[in-house]
């Protein structure tokens, strides 16, 4: 169970709520061990001895992660544990690449992030054979061809977009006849 909590708290501090800052200097205030709830302290007990020496941002990220864990149902906790095992089984070079891609994704503007998510959802809806063909085509492409493929993907989505919905409006009120 503790390993799954570590997966949850291993996210960057910027992932959750904004950190509290003290004064105009922008220095984060440390989070005292005693300010954690009893369930949070139980989950994070392996860090009690070195808690005061951890950076404030890390303390807050760990506290948020512990709270997320406590708010999960057992199914979500099992899924988080499985993801953590998968993450730990990856070579460090692969984890570094994933972190780098995540940081790049976070630097995109909201419209670009939305487009990436939309394209990913569309890709996942393709038949497995077609996804594999696209992966192979991507891996065999030169950098120039990949640039062209990216431009083409931005110009057209993988799946047709749904037509925009008409705004919801209340039906018009019936007119009263003058008496």
C-alpha positions in Angstrom: 0.0 0.0 0.0 2.8 2.4 0.8 4.3 1.9 -2.7 1.0 3.1 -4.2 1.1 6.2 -2.1 4.6 6.9 -3.2 3.3 6.8 -6.8 0.7 9.3 -6.0 3.0 11.7 -4.3 5.7 11.4 -6.9 4.0 13.9 -9.1 5.5 17.3 -9.5 4.3 19.9 -7.0 2.7 21.9 -9.8 0.3 19.0 -10.5 -2.0 19.8 -7.6 -3.1 22.9 -5.8 -0.9 25.9 -5.8 1.6 25.9 -2.9 1.2 28.3 0.0 3.8 31.0 0.0 5.1 33.2 2.8 5.5 36.9 2.3 6.5 38.6 -0.9 9.7 36.6 -1.3 7.7 33.6 -2.7 9.2 31.2 -0.3 7.0 28.2 0.5 6.3 27.6 4.1 7.1 24.1 5.4 4.3 21.8 6.4 4.6 20.6 9.9 4.2 16.8 10.5 1.7 17.6 13.2 -0.5 19.5 10.6 -1.1 16.3 8.7 -4.2 14.4 9.5 -3.8 11.1 11.4 -4.6 9.0 8.2 -2.0 11.0 6.2 0.6 10.5 8.9 -0.1 6.8 8.9 0.4 6.6 5.1 3.5 8.8 5.2 5.1 7.3 8.4 8.2 6.2 6.5 9.0 9.8 6.0 8.4 11.0 9.6 12.1 11.1 10.6 13.2 13.2 7.6 9.9 15.2 7.1 11.4 18.4 8.4 14.3 18.2 6.1 12.2 17.7 2.9 11.6 20.8 0.7 8.2 22.4 1.5 7.0 21.8 -2.1 7.8 18.1 -1.7 6.0 18.0 1.7 2.9 19.5 0.2 3.0 17.2 -2.8 3.2 14.2 -0.6 0.4 15.5 1.6 -1.8 16.0 -1.4 -0.9 12.5 -2.7 -1.8 10.9 0.6 -5.1 12.7 0.6 -5.8 11.6 -3.0 -5.0 8.0 -1.9 -7.4 8.3 1.1 -10.2 9.6 -1.1 -9.9 6.6 -3.6 -12.1 3.6 -3.5 -10.4 0.2 -3.3 -10.6 -0.3 -7.0 -8.8 2.9 -7.8 -6.2 2.1 -5.1 -5.5 -1.3 -6.8 -5.2 0.4 -10.2 -2.8 3.0 -8.7 -0.7 0.2 -7.2 -0.6 -1.6 -10.6 0.5 1.6 -12.3 3.2 2.1 -9.8 4.5 -1.4 -10.3 4.6 -0.8 -14.1 6.3 2.6 -13.6 9.0 1.0 -11.4 9.6 -1.8 -13.9 10.5 0.7 -16.6 14.2 1.4 -17.2 15.3 4.8 -15.9 15.9 6.0 -19.5 12.3 5.3 -20.4 11.0 7.1 -17.2 13.2 10.1 -18.0 11.8 10.2 -21.6 8.2 10.1 -20.2 9.0 12.9 -17.7 10.5 15.0 -20.5 7.4 14.4 -22.7 5.1 15.3 -19.7 7.0 18.6 -19.1 6.7 19.4 -22.8 3.0 18.7 -22.7 2.6 20.9 -19.7 4.2 23.8 -21.6 1.7 23.6 -24.5 -1.1 26.1 -24.5 -4.6 24.8 -23.5 -5.7 24.6 -27.2 -2.7 22.5 -28.1 -3.1 20.2 -25.1 -6.7 19.7 -26.0 -5.7 18.8 -29.6 -3.2 16.3 -28.3 -5.8 14.7 -26.0 -8.3 14.6 -28.9 -5.9 12.9 -31.2 -4.9 10.4 -28.6 -8.5 9.5 -28.0 -9.1 9.1 -31.7 -5.9 7.0 -32.0 -7.1 4.7 -29.2 -10.5 4.2 -31.0 -8.7 2.9 -34.2 -8.6 -0.8 -34.7 -5.4 -2.4 -33.2 -4.0 -3.3 -36.6 -4.4 0.2 -37.9 -2.7 1.6 -34.7 0.2 -0.8 -35.2 0.6 0.3 -38.9 0.7 3.9 -37.8 3.3 3.2 -35.2 5.5 1.4 -37.7 5.1 4.1 -40.2 6.1 6.7 -37.5 9.1 4.7 -36.4 10.4 4.3 -40.0 9.9 8.0 -40.9 12.7 10.4 -41.1 12.7 13.6 -39.0 11.5 15.6 -42.0 8.7 13.1 -42.7 7.7 13.2 -39.0 7.4 17.0 -39.3 5.1 16.6 -42.3 3.1 14.0 -40.5 2.6 16.3 -37.5 1.5 19.1 -39.7 -1.0 16.9 -41.5 -2.3 15.6 -38.1 -2.9 19.2 -37.0 -4.7 20.0 -40.2 -7.2 17.1 -39.9 -8.3 15.1 -36.9 -8.1 11.3 -37.0 -11.9 11.0 -36.6 -14.5 13.4 -37.8 -15.5 16.0 -35.3 -19.0 16.0 -34.0 -21.0 19.0 -35.3 -21.3 21.8 -32.7 -24.3 21.5 -30.5 -26.9 24.2 -30.5 -27.0 26.0 -27.2 -29.6 24.8 -24.9 -32.5 27.2 -24.6 -35.7 27.1 -22.7 -38.8 26.7 -24.9 -40.5 30.0 -25.5 -43.3 30.9 -23.1 -46.8 30.8 -24.5 -48.2 34.2 -25.0 -51.2 35.1 -23.0 -54.2 36.4 -24.8 -55.5 39.8 -23.5 -58.7 39.5 -21.6 
